[in-house]
Amino acid sequence: MITLNVDLGERSYPIYIGDNLLGDKKLLQQHVPGSNVLIVSNETVAPLYLEQILAMLEDKHTETCILPDGEEFKNLETLNTIYDVLLGRKLDRNTTIIALGGGVIGDMAGFAAASYQRGVHLVQIPTTLLSQVDSSVGGKTAVNHPLGKNMIGAFYQPKAVIADTATLNTLPDRELSAGIAEVIKYGLIRDLPFFEWLEQNMDKLLQRDTQALEHAIEVSCRNKAEVVAADEKESGQRALLNLGHTFGHAIEAGLGYGQWLHGEAVATGMCMAAIMSQQLGWINTEAVKRTTSLIAQANLPIHAPNDLSIEQFIDLMSVDKKVMDGVLRLVLLKAVGHAVITDDYTPEQLITAIQSSYAN
């Protein structure tokens, strides 16, 4: 088992990475301080892993909340289902909410934990690659609104993250690729050696090689932990973690949540960011090619969807958490392995970049 630490002073917590961690009763129990537990999962994950978690908590008073599966359910209406269980079962402030699932479950259970009685304990048990390398770490919790993705939420750190790589064995190929998009992101924004490792080992990841997956998860989590420790509330450099996300969130909202997976939208968004970086003269054609080639190798889309117009992109991107005083800041590339946050571009340059991102 690999153990990393997210260094946030009193709110520091461990990330455990390893095979078959859901069989380690002591590992989970040490992070569940009270007697009451609510496990939040979904209709896909619960049949696979809920019994294992319940067995680990047999001496606790445990309730469950099983939600429908999909990004389209990541909203205030579904969030109320969690509150209904918390209130209906009269669960107190010493309750621990366990998020058992992918990024949608982690975000919604996390937001419920942040807001119920102004904060209860939270443990993240991510079961997708995307949630293991990204959404479960760092304390971002949120739900979507029809006008913008993740615009309603809170920063709220868990007590622990338990990433059991064995859960990836049941992950569909499309979901695995979607998670690899976030893995590639870390290489692009700040870790050139990791990007180069991915260029050499992508086939192993797609084949679910255990050692390759554990290495990718460890390096990704280490990168994210370092960024979060330096900028917990995203007042500065943490925004670098959003490479491709402003374009990607526009795709998700514009097409309807759930039509593209989050990782698929981010993958295309990173290609769009690379194209714009080249058009600004920051990177060369070879850097764009390396970016798009690796993303394509991961079986991810590299072109903007044709049924989303430039006007829709601009409108949807204007509803983004990186808008400051009416100006949209973008995460772009100065080099492969070096991203920056900038508003140093013109509207015309943004339009040209979007236009260039459609398939010919």
Order of alpha helices (4+ residues) and beta strands (2+ residues): beta-beta-alpha-beta-alpha-beta-alpha-beta-alpha-beta-beta-beta-beta-alpha-alpha-alpha-alpha-alpha-alpha-alpha-beta-beta-beta-beta-alpha
